[in-house]
C-alpha cells in the first residue's frame, strides 16, 4: 500500500516527530534512480489529518540514502535544479548557495536526511541528519525552491513526484 496514507511507524521518521505522532502521516514514497544506480528512497510526510498534500502546510521530506554521495555533489545538483526551476530568483542564488554549503554533507549509505518544511514566515526549513538537528534556514524562498526539486510539476523526476504525492 505504498500510495495510501499510512499511520506513522516509530522507526519510519526521526524521533523528533514522535511527540505528536497522531498528526504525522506518510503520504507517499519512491526511489530516485540514476541509470542503474539507486540513489535514495524519498518519503513525504504530512502533518495533517487530510489525505492530500498542501505545500502551505507543515510537511517533511525524508531521504534515505542507498549509496554514498559527496556533499559537494549534492549541493551542486540541488543548486542547478533550483536555478532551473526558479531562474527569476537570480538575486537569491548567492544566498541559496550559502545555505546549501552549510547543509550539504557527505552522505553514506544508510544515512537519513529529513527536511521539515514550515508554513510560517520565520521558519523555512529545518534539516536533520540521522535524527540529529543539522541546520535551520529561515529563508522561505530557499525552502520553497528546495522542496520544488522533488515536488514541483516541472521536476526532473516526475514519476518520483507522483509517488511522493500519491497521485
NUDO-156882 format. One record per atom (N, C-alpha, C): x, y, z; atom name; residue in one letter; residue number from 1. Coordinates in nm, 2 decimals. Layout:
- X	Y	Z	CA	A	NUM
...
END
This chain:
- 0.08	-0.12	0.00	N	X	1
- 0.00	0.00	0.00	CA	X	1
- 0.09	0.13	0.00	C	X	1
- 0.19	0.14	-0.09	N	X	2
- 0.28	0.25	-0.08	CA	X	2
- 0.21	0.38	-0.12	C	X	2
- 0.10	0.38	-0.19	N	X	3
- 0.04	0.51	-0.23	CA	X	3
- -0.07	0.55	-0.14	C	X	3
- -0.10	0.47	-0.04	N	X	4
- -0.21	0.50	0.06	CA	X	4
- -0.14	0.58	0.18	C	X	4
- -0.22	0.66	0.24	N	X	5
- -0.17	0.72	0.36	CA	X	5
- -0.16	0.62	0.47	C	X	5
- -0.05	0.61	0.54	N	X	6
- -0.03	0.51	0.64	CA	X	6
- 0.00	0.58	0.78	C	X	6
- -0.04	0.51	0.88	N	X	7
- -0.01	0.57	1.02	CA	X	7
- 0.14	0.57	1.04	C	X	7
- 0.19	0.66	1.11	N	X	8
- 0.33	0.67	1.15	CA	X	8
- 0.38	0.55	1.22	C	X	8
- 0.49	0.50	1.17	N	X	9
- 0.56	0.39	1.24	CA	X	9
- 0.68	0.45	1.31	C	X	9
- 0.71	0.40	1.43	N	X	10
- 0.81	0.46	1.51	CA	X	10
- 0.95	0.46	1.44	C	X	10
- 0.98	0.36	1.36	N	X	11
- 1.11	0.36	1.30	CA	X	11
- 1.11	0.43	1.16	C	X	11
- 1.00	0.48	1.12	N	X	12
- 0.99	0.54	0.99	CA	X	12
- 1.03	0.68	0.97	C	X	12
- 1.02	0.76	1.08	N	X	13
- 1.05	0.90	1.07	CA	X	13
- 1.13	0.94	1.20	C	X	13
- 1.22	1.04	1.19	N	X	14
- 1.30	1.07	1.30	CA	X	14
- 1.22	1.09	1.43	C	X	14
- 1.28	1.06	1.54	N	X	15
- 1.22	1.06	1.67	CA	X	15
- 1.17	1.20	1.71	C	X	15
- 1.22	1.31	1.64	N	X	16
- 1.18	1.44	1.67	CA	X	16
- 1.03	1.46	1.65	C	X	16
- 0.97	1.38	1.56	N	X	17
- 0.83	1.40	1.53	CA	X	17
- 0.74	1.32	1.62	C	X	17
- 0.80	1.23	1.70	N	X	18
- 0.71	1.14	1.78	CA	X	18
- 0.64	1.20	1.89	C	X	18
- 0.66	1.32	1.92	N	X	19
- 0.58	1.39	2.03	CA	X	19
- 0.44	1.41	1.99	C	X	19
- 0.41	1.41	1.86	N	X	20
- 0.28	1.42	1.81	CA	X	20
- 0.25	1.33	1.69	C	X	20
- 0.27	1.19	1.72	N	X	21
- 0.26	1.10	1.61	CA	X	21
- 0.12	1.09	1.54	C	X	21
- 0.02	1.13	1.61	N	X	22
- -0.12	1.11	1.55	CA	X	22
- -0.14	1.20	1.43	C	X	22
- -0.06	1.31	1.42	N	X	23
- -0.08	1.40	1.31	CA	X	23
- 0.01	1.38	1.19	C	X	23
- 0.12	1.30	1.21	N	X	24
- 0.22	1.28	1.10	CA	X	24
- 0.17	1.15	1.03	C	X	24
- 0.16	1.17	0.90	N	X	25
- 0.12	1.06	0.81	CA	X	25
- 0.21	1.05	0.69	C	X	25
- 0.24	0.93	0.65	N	X	26
- 0.32	0.91	0.53	CA	X	26
- 0.22	0.93	0.41	C	X	26
- 0.25	1.02	0.32	N	X	27
- 0.17	1.05	0.21	CA	X	27
- 0.21	0.95	0.09	C	X	27
- 0.34	0.95	0.07	N	X	28
- 0.39	0.86	-0.04	CA	X	28
- 0.54	0.85	-0.04	C	X	28
- 0.59	0.75	-0.11	N	X	29
- 0.74	0.74	-0.12	CA	X	29
- 0.78	0.67	-0.25	C	X	29
- 0.90	0.68	-0.29	N	X	30
- 0.96	0.62	-0.41	CA	X	30
- 1.11	0.63	-0.41	C	X	30
- 1.17	0.56	-0.50	N	X	31
- 1.32	0.56	-0.51	CA	X	31
- 1.36	0.64	-0.63	C	X	31
- 1.47	0.73	-0.60	N	X	32
- 1.53	0.80	-0.71	CA	X	32
- 1.65	0.72	-0.76	C	X	32
- 1.64	0.69	-0.89	N	X	33
- 1.75	0.61	-0.96	CA	X	33
- 1.81	0.70	-1.07	C	X	33
- 1.94	0.68	-1.09	N	X	34
- 2.01	0.74	-1.20	CA	X	34
- 2.08	0.63	-1.27	C	X	34
- 2.03	0.61	-1.40	N	X	35
- 2.08	0.49	-1.48	CA	X	35
- 2.04	0.37	-1.40	C	X	35
- 2.14	0.28	-1.37	N	X	36
- 2.11	0.16	-1.29	CA	X	36
- 2.13	0.18	-1.14	C	X	36
- 2.17	0.30	-1.10	N	X	37
- 2.20	0.32	-0.96	CA	X	37
- 2.09	0.38	-0.88	C	X	37
- 2.05	0.31	-0.77	N	X	38
- 1.95	0.37	-0.68	CA	X	38
- 2.02	0.46	-0.59	C	X	38
- 1.98	0.59	-0.58	N	X	39
- 2.04	0.69	-0.51	CA	X	39
- 1.98	0.70	-0.36	C	X	39
- 1.85	0.72	-0.35	N	X	40
- 1.79	0.73	-0.22	CA	X	40
- 1.64	0.69	-0.24	C	X	40
- 1.58	0.65	-0.12	N	X	41
- 1.44	0.64	-0.11	CA	X	41
- 1.39	0.77	-0.05	C	X	41
- 1.29	0.83	-0.11	N	X	42
- 1.23	0.95	-0.06	CA	X	42
- 1.09	0.92	-0.01	C	X	42
- 1.05	0.99	0.10	N	X	43
- 0.92	0.98	0.16	CA	X	43
- 0.87	1.12	0.19	C	X	43
- 0.75	1.15	0.16	N	X	44
- 0.68	1.27	0.21	CA	X	44
- 0.59	1.24	0.32	C	X	44
- 0.61	1.32	0.43	N	X	45
- 0.52	1.31	0.55	CA	X	45
- 0.44	1.44	0.56	C	X	45
- 0.31	1.42	0.59	N	X	46
- 0.23	1.54	0.61	CA	X	46
- 0.19	1.55	0.76	C	X	46
- 0.18	1.67	0.81	N	X	47
- 0.13	1.69	0.95	CA	X	47
- -0.01	1.74	0.95	C	X	47
- -0.10	1.65	0.90	N	X	48
- -0.23	1.69	0.88	CA	X	48
- -0.32	1.56	0.88	C	X	48
- -0.44	1.57	0.92	N	X	49
- -0.53	1.46	0.91	CA	X	49
- -0.59	1.45	0.77	C	X	49
- -0.56	1.55	0.68	N	X	50
- -0.61	1.55	0.54	CA	X	50
- -0.53	1.44	0.47	C	X	50
- -0.59	1.39	0.36	N	X	51
- -0.54	1.29	0.28	CA	X	51
- -0.47	1.34	0.15	C	X	51
- -0.43	1.47	0.15	N	X	52
- -0.37	1.52	0.03	CA	X	52
- -0.26	1.62	0.08	C	X	52
- -0.17	1.65	-0.02	N	X	53
- -0.06	1.74	0.00	CA	X	53
- -0.10	1.88	-0.02	C	X	53
- -0.05	1.97	0.07	N	X	54
- -0.07	2.11	0.06	CA	X	54
- 0.06	2.17	0.10	C	X	54
- 0.13	2.24	0.00	N	X	55
- 0.26	2.30	0.03	CA	X	55
- 0.26	2.41	0.13	C	X	55
- 0.14	2.46	0.16	N	X	56
- 0.13	2.57	0.26	CA	X	56
- 0.11	2.51	0.40	C	X	56
- 0.11	2.38	0.41	N	X	57
- 0.10	2.32	0.55	CA	X	57
- 0.24	2.26	0.58	C	X	57
- 0.25	2.23	0.71	N	X	58
- 0.37	2.16	0.76	CA	X	58
- 0.39	2.02	0.70	C	X	58
- 0.50	2.00	0.64	N	X	59
- 0.53	1.87	0.59	CA	X	59
- 0.68	1.84	0.60	C	X	59
- 0.72	1.71	0.57	N	X	60
- 0.86	1.67	0.58	CA	X	60
- 0.89	1.59	0.46	C	X	60
- 1.02	1.60	0.42	N	X	61
- 1.07	1.51	0.31	CA	X	61
- 1.19	1.43	0.37	C	X	61
- 1.18	1.30	0.37	N	X	62
- 1.28	1.22	0.42	CA	X	62
- 1.36	1.15	0.31	C	X	62
- 1.49	1.16	0.31	N	X	63
- 1.57	1.09	0.21	CA	X	63
- 1.66	0.99	0.28	C	X	63
- 1.64	0.86	0.24	N	X	64
- 1.72	0.75	0.30	CA	X	64
- 1.82	0.71	0.19	C	X	64
- 1.94	0.74	0.21	N	X	65
- 2.04	0.72	0.11	CA	X	65
- 2.08	0.57	0.09	C	X	65
- 2.08	0.53	-0.03	N	X	66
- 2.11	0.39	-0.07	CA	X	66
- 2.25	0.38	-0.12	C	X	66
- 2.33	0.49	-0.13	N	X	67
- 2.47	0.48	-0.17	CA	X	67
- 2.54	0.61	-0.12	C	X	67
- 2.67	0.60	-0.13	N	X	68
- 2.75	0.72	-0.08	CA	X	68
- 2.74	0.83	-0.19	C	X	68
- 2.73	0.95	-0.14	N	X	69
- 2.72	1.07	-0.23	CA	X	69
- 2.80	1.18	-0.16	C	X	69
- 2.89	1.24	-0.24	N	X	70
- 2.97	1.36	-0.18	CA	X	70
- 2.88	1.48	-0.16	C	X	70
- 2.90	1.55	-0.05	N	X	71
- 2.83	1.67	-0.01	CA	X	71
- 2.83	1.77	-0.12	C	X	71
- 2.95	1.79	-0.18	N	X	72
- 2.96	1.90	-0.28	CA	X	72
- 2.88	1.86	-0.41	C	X	72
- 2.87	1.73	-0.44	N	X	73
- 2.79	1.69	-0.55	CA	X	73
- 2.64	1.71	-0.52	C	X	73
- 2.60	1.69	-0.39	N	X	74
- 2.46	1.71	-0.35	CA	X	74
- 2.43	1.86	-0.36	C	X	74
- 2.52	1.95	-0.32	N	X	75
- 2.50	2.09	-0.32	CA	X	75
- 2.49	2.14	-0.46	C	X	75
- 2.58	2.09	-0.55	N	X	76
- 2.58	2.14	-0.69	CA	X	76
- 2.46	2.09	-0.76	C	X	76
- 2.42	1.97	-0.75	N	X	77
- 2.30	1.93	-0.82	CA	X	77
- 2.17	1.99	-0.77	C	X	77
- 2.16	2.02	-0.64	N	X	78
- 2.05	2.09	-0.58	CA	X	78
- 2.04	2.23	-0.63	C	X	78
- 2.16	2.30	-0.63	N	X	79
- 2.16	2.44	-0.68	CA	X	79
- 2.12	2.44	-0.83	C	X	79
- 2.18	2.35	-0.91	N	X	80
- 2.14	2.35	-1.05	CA	X	80
- 1.99	2.34	-1.07	C	X	80
- 1.93	2.25	-1.00	N	X	81
- 1.79	2.23	-1.01	CA	X	81
- 1.71	2.35	-0.96	C	X	81
- 1.75	2.41	-0.85	N	X	82
- 1.68	2.53	-0.81	CA	X	82
- 1.69	2.64	-0.91	C	X	82
- 1.81	2.66	-0.97	N	X	83
- 1.82	2.76	-1.07	CA	X	83
- 1.74	2.73	-1.19	C	X	83
- 1.73	2.61	-1.23	N	X	84
- 1.65	2.57	-1.35	CA	X	84
- 1.50	2.60	-1.32	C	X	84
- 1.45	2.57	-1.20	N	X	85
- 1.31	2.58	-1.16	CA	X	85
- 1.28	2.73	-1.13	C	X	85
- 1.37	2.81	-1.08	N	X	86
- 1.34	2.95	-1.04	CA	X	86
- 1.44	3.05	-1.10	C	X	86
- 1.45	3.05	-1.23	N	X	87
- 1.55	3.15	-1.29	CA	X	87
- 1.52	3.29	-1.26	C	X	87
- 1.40	3.32	-1.22	N	X	88
- 1.36	3.46	-1.19	CA	X	88
- 1.41	3.50	-1.05	C	X	88
- 1.47	3.41	-0.98	N	X	89
- 1.52	3.44	-0.84	CA	X	89
- 1.67	3.46	-0.84	C	X	89
- 1.73	3.50	-0.95	N	X	90
- 1.87	3.51	-0.97	CA	X	90
- 1.94	3.59	-0.85	C	X	90
- 1.87	3.69	-0.80	N	X	91
- 1.93	3.77	-0.69	CA	X	91
- 1.95	3.69	-0.57	C	X	91
- 1.88	3.58	-0.55	N	X	92
- 1.88	3.50	-0.43	CA	X	92
- 1.98	3.38	-0.44	C	X	92
- 2.04	3.36	-0.56	N	X	93
- 2.12	3.24	-0.58	CA	X	93
- 2.24	3.24	-0.49	C	X	93
- 2.31	3.35	-0.47	N	X	94
- 2.42	3.35	-0.38	CA	X	94
- 2.39	3.31	-0.24	C	X	94
- 2.28	3.36	-0.19	N	X	95
- 2.23	3.32	-0.05	CA	X	95
- 2.19	3.18	-0.05	C	X	95
- 2.12	3.13	-0.15	N	X	96
- 2.08	2.99	-0.16	CA	X	96
- 2.21	2.90	-0.16	C	X	96
- 2.31	2.94	-0.23	N	X	97
- 2.43	2.86	-0.24	CA	X	97
- 2.50	2.85	-0.10	C	X	97
- 2.49	2.96	-0.03	N	X	98
- 2.55	2.96	0.11	CA	X	98
- 2.47	2.87	0.20	C	X	98
- 2.34	2.87	0.19	N	X	99
- 2.26	2.77	0.27	CA	X	99
- 2.29	2.63	0.23	C	X	99
- 2.31	2.60	0.10	N	X	100
- 2.34	2.46	0.06	CA	X	100
- 2.48	2.42	0.11	C	X	100
- 2.57	2.52	0.11	N	X	101
- 2.71	2.48	0.16	CA	X	101
- 2.71	2.45	0.31	C	X	101
- 2.62	2.52	0.38	N	X	102
- 2.60	2.49	0.53	CA	X	102
- 2.54	2.35	0.55	C	X	102
- 2.44	2.32	0.47	N	X	103
- 2.37	2.19	0.49	CA	X	103
- 2.43	2.07	0.43	C	X	103
- 2.50	2.08	0.32	N	X	104
- 2.55	1.97	0.24	CA	X	104
- 2.65	1.89	0.33	C	X	104
- 2.63	1.76	0.33	N	X	105
- 2.73	1.67	0.40	CA	X	105
- 2.75	1.55	0.31	C	X	105
- 2.87	1.49	0.32	N	X	106
- 2.89	1.36	0.26	CA	X	106
- 2.79	1.26	0.31	C	X	106
- 2.71	1.20	0.23	N	X	107
- 2.61	1.11	0.27	CA	X	107
- 2.66	0.97	0.25	C	X	107
- 2.65	0.88	0.35	N	X	108
- 2.69	0.74	0.34	CA	X	108
- 2.56	0.66	0.33	C	X	108
- 2.58	0.54	0.26	N	X	109
- 2.47	0.45	0.25	CA	X	109
- 2.41	0.43	0.39	C	X	109
- 2.28	0.44	0.41	N	X	110
- 2.22	0.42	0.54	CA	X	110
- 2.19	0.55	0.61	C	X	110
- 2.25	0.66	0.56	N	X	111
- 2.22	0.79	0.62	CA	X	111
- 2.08	0.84	0.59	C	X	111
- 2.01	0.92	0.68	N	X	112
- 1.88	0.97	0.65	CA	X	112
- 1.89	1.12	0.67	C	X	112
- 1.85	1.19	0.57	N	X	113
- 1.83	1.34	0.57	CA	X	113
- 1.69	1.37	0.57	C	X	113
- 1.64	1.44	0.67	N	X	114
- 1.50	1.48	0.68	CA	X	114
- 1.49	1.63	0.68	C	X	114
- 1.41	1.68	0.60	N	X	115
- 1.38	1.83	0.59	CA	X	115
- 1.24	1.85	0.63	C	X	115
- 1.22	1.93	0.73	N	X	116
- 1.09	1.97	0.78	CA	X	116
- 1.06	2.11	0.73	C	X	116
- 0.96	2.12	0.65	N	X	117
- 0.92	2.25	0.59	CA	X	117
- 0.80	2.31	0.67	C	X	117
- 0.82	2.44	0.70	N	X	118
- 0.72	2.51	0.79	CA	X	118
- 0.64	2.61	0.71	C	X	118
- 0.52	2.63	0.73	N	X	119
- 0.44	2.73	0.66	CA	X	119
- 0.44	2.86	0.72	C	X	119
- 0.54	2.89	0.81	N	X	120
- 0.55	3.02	0.87	CA	X	120
- 0.66	3.10	0.81	C	X	120
- 0.65	3.24	0.82	N	X	121
- 0.75	3.32	0.76	CA	X	121
- 0.88	3.32	0.83	C	X	121
- 0.89	3.28	0.96	N	X	122
- 1.01	3.29	1.03	CA	X	122
- 1.09	3.16	1.03	C	X	122
- 1.03	3.05	0.98	N	X	123
- 1.10	2.92	0.97	CA	X	123
- 1.07	2.87	0.83	C	X	123
- 1.17	2.86	0.75	N	X	124
- 1.16	2.80	0.62	CA	X	124
- 1.17	2.65	0.62	C	X	124
- 1.28	2.60	0.67	N	X	125
- 1.31	2.46	0.68	CA	X	125
- 1.41	2.42	0.78	C	X	125
- 1.39	2.31	0.84	N	X	126
- 1.48	2.25	0.94	CA	X	126
- 1.54	2.12	0.88	C	X	126
- 1.67	2.10	0.90	N	X	127
- 1.73	1.99	0.84	CA	X	127
- 1.78	1.90	0.96	C	X	127
- 1.76	1.77	0.94	N	X	128
- 1.81	1.67	1.04	CA	X	128
- 1.89	1.56	0.97	C	X	128
- 2.00	1.52	1.02	N	X	129
- 2.08	1.42	0.97	CA	X	129
- 2.08	1.30	1.07	C	X	129
- 2.03	1.19	1.03	N	X	130
- 2.02	1.07	1.12	CA	X	130
- 1.96	1.11	1.26	C	X	130
- 1.85	1.18	1.26	N	X	131
- 1.78	1.22	1.38	CA	X	131
- 1.84	1.34	1.46	C	X	131
- 1.96	1.38	1.42	N	X	132
- 2.02	1.49	1.49	CA	X	132
- 2.00	1.62	1.41	C	X	132
- 1.97	1.73	1.48	N	X	133
- 1.95	1.86	1.42	CA	X	133
- 2.08	1.90	1.34	C	X	133
- 2.06	1.95	1.22	N	X	134
- 2.17	1.99	1.14	CA	X	134
- 2.17	2.14	1.12	C	X	134
- 2.06	2.19	1.08	N	X	135
- 2.05	2.34	1.05	CA	X	135
- 1.91	2.38	1.03	C	X	135
- 1.89	2.51	1.05	N	X	136
- 1.76	2.57	1.02	CA	X	136
- 1.79	2.69	0.92	C	X	136
- 1.71	2.69	0.82	N	X	137
- 1.72	2.80	0.72	CA	X	137
- 1.58	2.88	0.73	C	X	137
- 1.59	3.00	0.77	N	X	138
- 1.47	3.08	0.78	CA	X	138
- 1.42	3.14	0.65	C	X	138
- 1.50	3.13	0.55	N	X	139
- 1.47	3.18	0.41	CA	X	139
- 1.36	3.09	0.35	C	X	139
- 1.23	3.14	0.35	N	X	140
- 1.12	3.07	0.30	CA	X	140
- 1.13	3.05	0.15	C	X	140
- 1.19	3.14	0.07	N	X	141
- 1.22	3.13	-0.07	CA	X	141
- 1.31	3.01	-0.10	C	X	141
- 1.41	3.00	-0.02	N	X	142
- 1.50	2.88	-0.03	CA	X	142
- 1.43	2.75	0.00	C	X	142
- 1.35	2.75	0.11	N	X	143
- 1.28	2.63	0.14	CA	X	143
- 1.18	2.59	0.03	C	X	143
- 1.11	2.69	-0.03	N	X	144
- 1.02	2.66	-0.14	CA	X	144
- 1.09	2.60	-0.26	C	X	144
- 1.21	2.66	-0.29	N	X	145
- 1.28	2.62	-0.41	CA	X	145
- 1.35	2.48	-0.38	C	X	145
- 1.39	2.46	-0.26	N	X	146
- 1.45	2.33	-0.23	CA	X	146
- 1.34	2.22	-0.24	C	X	146
- 1.23	2.24	-0.18	N	X	147
- 1.12	2.14	-0.19	CA	X	147
- 1.08	2.12	-0.33	C	X	147
- 1.08	2.22	-0.42	N	X	148
- 1.04	2.21	-0.56	CA	X	148
- 1.13	2.11	-0.63	C	X	148
- 1.25	2.08	-0.59	N	X	149
- 1.33	1.99	-0.66	CA	X	149
- 1.26	1.85	-0.67	C	X	149
- 1.18	1.82	-0.57	N	X	150
- 1.11	1.69	-0.57	CA	X	150
- 0.96	1.71	-0.60	C	X	150
- 0.90	1.82	-0.56	N	X	151
- 0.76	1.84	-0.56	CA	X	151
- 0.69	1.93	-0.67	C	X	151
- 0.77	2.00	-0.74	N	X	152
- 0.72	2.09	-0.84	CA	X	152
- 0.68	2.01	-0.96	C	X	152
- 0.57	2.05	-1.03	N	X	153
- 0.53	1.97	-1.15	CA	X	153
- 0.64	1.97	-1.26	C	X	153
- 0.74	2.07	-1.25	N	X	154
- 0.85	2.07	-1.35	CA	X	154
- 0.97	1.99	-1.31	C	X	154
- 0.96	1.91	-1.20	N	X	155
- 1.08	1.84	-1.16	CA	X	155
- 1.13	1.75	-1.27	C	X	155
- 1.26	1.71	-1.25	N	X	156
- 1.32	1.62	-1.35	CA	X	156
- 1.29	1.48	-1.32	C	X	156
- 1.22	1.45	-1.21	N	X	157
- 1.18	1.32	-1.17	CA	X	157
- 1.03	1.31	-1.15	C	X	157
- 0.95	1.33	-1.26	N	X	158
- 0.80	1.33	-1.24	CA	X	158
- 0.74	1.20	-1.19	C	X	158
- 0.80	1.09	-1.22	N	X	159
- 0.75	0.96	-1.16	CA	X	159
- 0.77	0.96	-1.01	C	X	159
- 0.88	1.00	-0.96	N	X	160
- 0.90	1.01	-0.82	CA	X	160
- 0.81	1.11	-0.76	C	X	160
- 0.79	1.22	-0.82	N	X	161
- 0.69	1.32	-0.76	CA	X	161
- 0.56	1.26	-0.75	C	X	161
- 0.51	1.19	-0.85	N	X	162
- 0.38	1.13	-0.85	CA	X	162
- 0.37	1.03	-0.73	C	X	162
- 0.47	0.95	-0.71	N	X	163
- 0.47	0.86	-0.59	CA	X	163
- 0.47	0.93	-0.46	C	X	163
- 0.55	1.04	-0.45	N	X	164
- 0.56	1.11	-0.32	CA	X	164
- 0.43	1.18	-0.29	C	X	164
- 0.36	1.23	-0.39	N	X	165
- 0.24	1.30	-0.36	CA	X	165
- 0.11	1.21	-0.37	C	X	165
- 0.14	1.08	-0.39	N	X	166
- 0.03	0.98	-0.40	CA	X	166
- -0.07	1.02	-0.51	C	X	166
- -0.02	1.06	-0.63	N	X	167
- -0.10	1.10	-0.74	CA	X	167
- -0.14	0.97	-0.82	C	X	167
END
